[in-house]
Amino acid sequence: GGNDAYLTPQSPLYVIDGVPVDANAGFEYGFQSNGPGTSPLSLIPPEDIESIDVMKDAEATALYGSRGANGVIVIPTRRGQSAVPIVRYAGNMFINFPPALRNTIGGMAERDYRVNMIMNTLNEDEIHRISTTPFLADSLNPFFNNSTNWQDIYYQVTYNQTHNVSVSGGDQKLNYKTNINFYNERGVIKNTGFDRYSLNQNINFNPTPKLQVSGYLSAGLGKKLKGSGNGLTDVGAGKDITSSLLPGPSYFNNVGHFTGAMLSKNDTRTYDIRTYLNIMYEILPHLQVSTNTSYDYTADQEDTFTPALANSDQPKVYGFTGRKNNLYNRSALNYNNTFNEKHSIYAAVFSEATISQLQTKVINLENAPNDYYHGPLGFNTFYSSVTGIPVAGGFSEVHSVALAANLSYDYEKKYVVNLNYRADGNSY
């Protein structure tokens, strides 16, 4: 509600190699959000994506229920397709430049502009205020005789890199692929950035023309620098630009939104492990039975320390930990056939079963002992602005099952009729 209403997640469901992935897990939508704010999708290297397919409307909801109400994006990863092992390396070095910033007047030019603007008002009270405003009147004081570019303090040019190595091979009977990726980027706003380390491996085994077995294992680590940690609501240098006549941020000239963004120490980590096993067998010509079992585990951790200078002379310690796991099974019976090269029929009956668990804990300490003591290892109400260490946590477990059927008839690829039915049930 309120200012955060436009940030409500309305993203589609993502299916990576047959495994539904919650793109909003741990994602940071506003100032009050907990956790690192790293989506599991950001741990998938683009070099490992084979294609992207979009499903929507009745097709999406028939296959994935209410989770597909905003559409479904299906992303398969690359497979080995060569009898001879192939090793590929892709590396990129790139530079990020700050966007076009405001044109500003600095130093003596700013003082002259402000003084002349006040003098032209011919208002005696305002003119008198010049002598009571130190950074306008005291031009010989070095403290008020600067030409500080506050935007330049906040923004930076960054040099970044990404490296990807893949090994793949195999034939129609057995193929494999392993992909290792490293991504390093620093934001144009100082003290922001993202690092990714990922390892993906898949194997496909077809011992007979009727039996297909495929497996997948993915492990990723994302590390994020969040600056002040305010997510999308952090306006940074666009808020309350200070006079260029003042020196840059220091102990003697504290500017909260600058020092909070640049001096906060933030260590966020998101671990994601995803695996699946898919088995498909052709019972009769054009009639197949399949089962896909997957497991997805995500762990989020965030440790943030805000020094006294950036928090009203009160050091602040914040910690978050979250665990989410998802066990998923999809079993189906499919029939697909074409008659006389004109009539195509596809029919399927399938079931889904999911067990999801989520656990989170938060610890927040205001007014820590000093800037060198980064953990809530002690507490004294005399020195603290709160009466205790607020600890918030939660645990939830959801079981869901679904049974669905769909029938599709296609005539000469011009006229298509789709019939779908699905029933879902959940328990909390």
N, C-alpha and C positions, 0 to 999 in steps of 0.2 A: 504494500500500500504506500500511499504518499509518493515521495520522490523516487522510491525504488520500484514503483509499479511497472515501469517500462523495462525493468531488468528481469522480469519473471521468465524463467527458462521455458522456451517453446521449441526446442530443437527436435529434430527427427530422431528415430531410433537407428543406431548404427549396428550393423551386423558384420563382424570381421571374421572371415573364414567360417561362417556358420555360427559364431558365438555372439549373442547380443551384448553390446557394450553400452553402459550408461555414460554418455558424453558429459553429463552434468555432475558426475561424482566428484566431490571435492572442489567443484568450480566456484570461483569467487564472484558473486554478483553485486555486492555492495559493501558499504563500510562495516556493517555488523556481521559479515560472514566469517565463519571459522575455517581453519584449515589452510593448507598451502595454496589452494586455488589452481591446481594443475589438473587438467582433464586427461583421462587415460588416452584419448585420441592423440594428444601431443607426443606420446611415447612411441608412436608408429612412424618410422622413417618413410618419407615419400618415395625413396628409391625402392622400397619393398612392395609398393602397391601395384597390382596388375591392372585393375580397372575399377571404375566407380559406376554403379547402377542405382537408379532411383526408382522406388516404388511408391505409389500414392493411392489415395482414395480406398475403394473397396478391396483392391488387391492387397494393400498393405495391412488393413485391419483384419482381413480374413486370415492372413498368415500369422500375424503377430498381435492380434487383439487390440486393446486400447492403447498399448505401447506404440502401435503404428499409426495412431490417429494423426500425428503430424508428419507422416511419411516415414519411409524406411530407406536408408542408404546402405547398399550392400557393397562391401569392399573385400574382394579376394586378393590374397598376396601371391607373389610370383612362385612358380614351380620350375623344377629342373626339366629341361627338354632336350638335352644333348647327350649322346652316348659317350662323348668325351668330356671330362670335367672342365668346366669353364670358371676361371677366376676373374672377377671384375672389381676394379677399384674406381671410385668416383670421389673426387675431392673438390671443394670450392672454398675460395677465400673471397669475402665480400666486405664492403664498407657501408656502414649506416651513417647518414648525415642527418642532423637535426632539421626539422621543418622550418619553413620561413617564419622568423620570429618578428615581434613587434619592432618597429623603428622607434628608437628612444633617443632622448637628448641627455647627455651626460656631463658631469663635472661643472665647470664654470658656466657653460652654456645653459645648464639647467637652472643654476642660481639666477643668472641674468633673466631668464625667461620668467621664472616665478616672481622675482622682484618687480619686473616691468609690468607683469599682469596685475599685480596688486596695486602698484602705483597708478595704473590707468583707471582703476576703479574710482579714484578720488574719494575713497571712503577713509576718513581719518582713523576709525577704529581698526580697520584692516591694515592700514599703513603702519599704525603703531605696533601691530602684531609682528611686523618684520623684526623689530629689535628684540622681541621676546621669543623668537624662533631661532635657536642656536645655529642650525645648519644653514640658515639664510644670512644671519647677521655676522657670525663669527668666521669670516672667510680666511682669517690667518691661522686658525686652529687646524693642525694637520688632521685631527679626527674628523672634521667636517669639510675636508678639502680633497675629496676623492673623486674618481670617475669610475665607479664600480658598475660593471656590466652584470647585473644580477642574472640575466638569462644565460649568459656564458658560464656563470658559476654552476647553474643547474643542469645544463645540457652539455653533450660531448659528442665527438666523432668516435665511432667504435670500429674496430677491426675484428672480424669474426671468421669462423671456419667450420667446415663440416667434412667428415670423412666416412666413406661407406665401402665395405668389402663384402663381397658375396661369393660363395662357392656353390655351384649347381651342376647337376648332371643327371644321367639316367635315360631310360627309354620308356616305352609304353607300359612295361611290366613293373619297373621299379625306378622311381626318380626321387631326387632329394634336393634340398637347397638350404644353405645356412647364410644368414645375413648379420653382419656386425656393423653397428653405426655409432658414430660420435658426433655430437652437434654442440657447438659453443657459440653463444651470441650474448653480447652486452647491449643493453638498451641505450638509446640516445639520452635518456634521463639517467643521471648518475645513480649508482647503487641499485640498478635493475638489470635483469638478465635471465637467461635460461640455458641450462646444460642438459643434454640427453645422452644416456648410455643405453644401448639396446642390443639384444641378441634374439634373433628369430630363427627357428628351424622347423622345417616340415618335411614329411616323407610320404610318398604314395606307393602302395604296393597292390598290384593286381595279379594274384597268383593264377587266376583263371579268367576267361572273358566274362564270367558271371559274377565274380566276387571282386569288390574293390574295398581296400582298407587304406585310410589316410589318417595321419597324426600330425599334430602341430604343438609347438612349445615356444612361448614368447616370454622374455623377461626384460623389463625396462626400469630405468631409474631416471627420474626427472628432478633436477635441483633448480630452485627458482629464487632469484633476488627480487624483493618486492618494494624496496625503498621504504617509504613510510607505511606500507602495508595497507593502504586504503582502497586498493583495487580500482574499480572503474570510477569511483567518486573522488579520486585524488586529482585535483586540478593543477597541482604543482606550481610552476612559476607564473601561471595565469591568474593567481590570486594575490591581491594586496602587494603589488610590486613596490618595493621600498626605494627611497630616494637614492640616486647614484652618488650623492654627496657623502653618504655613510659608508664606512668600510664593510667588507664582506662579513659573513657570519663568523662569530668568534664568541668567546666567553663574555666579552664586554659588549657585544652587540648581537644578542640572540634574536633570530627571526624564526619562529616556531616551525612554519611549514617547510622552510629550507633545511634547518638543522635536523628536523625529524626525518626527512627523506634521506639525507645524506649521511647521518651519523648512526641511524638505527642499524643494529647488527641482526641480520635475519638469516636463519638456516632452515630452509624448507626442503623436504625430501618426499617424493612419492615413488613407491615401489609397486610394480604391477607384474603379476605372473598369470599368464593365461595359457590354458592347454585344452586340447580336445581330441577325441577319437571318434572317427566316423566309419561306419561299416555299412556297405550296401550290397545286396545280393539279388540277382534276377531269378525269381522263382519260376516264372514262365516267360515266354517271349512277350516283351512290352510290359511286363508286370514286375515291379521291383519293391523290395522291402528294405528300409534303411533305419538306422538309429545313430544319433549324434549326441554324445555326452561331453560336456565341457565344464571346466572349473576356472573361475576367475577370482583372483585374490588381489586386493589393493590395500596398501598401507600408507597412510599419510601422517607426516610428522612436521611440526613447525616449532621452532624455538626462536623467540624474538626478544632482544634486549634493547630498550630505549634509554639512552643516557640522560642524566639529570638535565643537561642543557636543553634537551629537546622535549622535556616533559615537566615544565614548571618546577625545576630543581628537585624532581622526584624520580629517581631511576625506576624503571618499570620492567617487569619480567612477565612474559606470556609464553605459555606452552600448550600445544594441541597435539593429540594423538588420535588417530582414527583407523579402524579396521573394517574392511568390507569384503565378504566373500559370497560368491554366487555359484551354486551348483545347478546345472541346467541339462535337461534331456529332451530331445525331440525325436519321436519315432513315427514313421510314416509308411503308408502303402500307396504306391503310385502306379498309375496306368497311363501310357502314352502311345498313341498309334495314329497312323494316317492311312486312309482308305482312298484308293483310286486317285491319289495325288491331289484330291480336292477337299476331302473331309478329314479334319484333324480333331482328335478327342484327347483331352487330358483330364484325368480324375484322380483325386487324392483324398485319403483319410489319414489324419495324423493327430497325435497327442503331444502335449507339452507339460513338463513338470519342472518347477523351479523352487529352490530353497535359497533365500537371501538372508544374510545376517549383517547387521551394522552395529558397531560399538564406537563411541567417541568419548573423549575426556578432555576437559579444559582446565587449566590452572592459570590464575592471573594474580600478580602481586604488585601493588602500587607502593612506591617509596621503599625500594630496596636499599641496603646499607650504603653502597657507593657504586661508582662506575666500573669498579674492578671485580665486583662480586655478582656474577651473572646467573646465579641460581637461587631459588627459594629455599635455601638451606637453613634459614632461621627466621624468626618473626617476633616482633615486639610491638605491641599496640601503641606504646608511647611514641615511637618514631614513625608509625605508619598512619596513613590517612584512612585506612579501613579497619574493621574490627576482626578480620580474619582473612584467610586465603580462600576466595570463592572457588570452589571446585564444581564444575558442571559436567555431567556426562549422561549418556543415554545408551540404551540397548534395544534393538528391535530385531524381530525374526518374522519373516513372511514366507508362507507356503502358498504356492499357486499351482493350479492344474487347469488344463484346457483341452477340449476336444473339438476338432474342426473337420470340415469336409468342403471340397470345392470341385466344381465341374466346369470345364471350358470346352466350347465347341467353336471351331473355326472353319469357315467355308471359303476356299480359294484365297485365304488371307485378306478377305474383304469384309466379311460379316462375322462378327464374334459375339458369342453369348457366354456370359460368366454367371455362375450360380455359386454362392458362398454361404456357409453357415459356420458359426463358431460360438462356443459357450465357455465362459471362464469362471473360476471360483478361487477365492483367496481366503486365507485364515491368518490372523495376526496373533 
